[in-house]
Amino acid sequence: VQLQASGGGLVHPGGSLRLSCAASGFIFDYSAIGWFRQAPGKEREGVSCISSSDGGTYFADSVKGRFTISRDNAKNTAYLQMNSLKPEDTAVYYCAADYAACAVVEGSPVLIPDSRYWGQGTQVTVSS
């Protein structure tokens, strides 16, 4: 099983980035995909999740209206489109996947059960 996250970079406040999560080694169609982030000195937090069954999407309050999540099952790839980026969005972003369900726990999207499969992370820096 392999997850490859990419698309991070340096962007000015108000800018946009699109992260990709390419998957292999499991049945992507049956997997929920989550995006998480961890800023220096902070705990990892859930950003967004897209379910396998109905494509339902879930977002942390801090990114609602600015981020969208999507998936292309034919390409075994999920995406996180990030618009109107803010300095507080600066973090390492990770994708995770498993045969699980999306849920929101204490305002944070999660996979239940917790994902066994994680990508290596991609750095997003929002700075002027």
N, C-alpha and C positions, 0 to 999 in steps of 0.2 A: 504494500500500500504506500502510495506516495502522493503528497500534496505539495504543490509548488506555487507559492505566492509571489507575485511580482507587481510592478507598477508604481511602487513608492518613489519618492523623490522630494525635492525641495520646491516649495511653491509659496507665493506671496499670499497673505491674507485675502480672502475673497476668491481665490483661485480654485481650480478643480483638478482632481486626479481620478483615475479609474484603476482600481486594483483588480487583479485576476487571480484566480485560484484554480490551477489545472490539476486534475485528479487522475489517478490510475491505480489499478490493482483491486478495485472493488466495484460494486454495482452502483454507479453514480446516481442513476435514476431513483434508487430506493433510499438515498441518503439525504438527510438534512445537512445543510451547510451553514456554518456560523462564522462570523467575523468578530474577532476580539482585538483588543489593543492594550498595550501596557506602556505607560509613560515612566520615565526615570523616577524611582522612589515611590511609585504608586502600584497598587494592586492591579492585576489584570481585570479588565471589565469587558462585558459583552457589548458589542456595537449593533449587530444585526444578525438575523437568522432567516433562512428561507427553508420551508418545509419541503419534503419530497412528495407528499400525497396530493396537496392541493395548491402548492406554490405559495402558500400563505407567508406573509413577511412580517417581521417583528423588528422594532428598533428601540434603542435606548432613547430616552427623552431628549438627551443632549444633541442628538443627530437627526431627530425627526424633522422632516421638511427639507433637509439638506442632503441626506444620503439616500440612495436607493440600492436595493440588492436584486440581483437577477441571476438566472442560471440558463445555460444552454446545454441540455442533456446530450445533444448530438456531439458536442465538443468536449463533454466531461469537464466543463469549466463553469465556475461561478464568478460573479463580478460584484464589486462594490463601487458604485459611482459616488464620488464625494464632491459636492459643490459647496460654495460659500464657506470654504475652509477657514478655520480660526486657529490662532496659535495654540489654543488648548486642545486641538485635535492632534498635536504633535505626539507621536508614539510609534512603537513598533506594532505593526498590524499583522495578526495571524489569522489564517483560516483553519477551520476544523470541520471534520465531516464524520458522520457515522450513521448507522441504521438507528436513528433516534428521532425524537420529536423536538420541535422548537417550543419554547415556553418563555415566559417572562417572570423572573424571580427578583423581587425587590427592585423592579424597574430595569433590570438588566436581562437582555436576551441570553438564553442558554440552550444547550442541547441536553435533553434528558433521555437516557442516561448520559453522563458526561462522555465527550468524544474520546475515542482511543487514538484518533488519527489527527495529527497536527502538521501544518506546514512550518517552514523555517522562519517565517516572519519577513516583513518588508518595512523599511523605515520610511515614515512620512514626517516631514518637517515643514511646518508652516511658520514662516518668518519673513519679515520685511528686511 
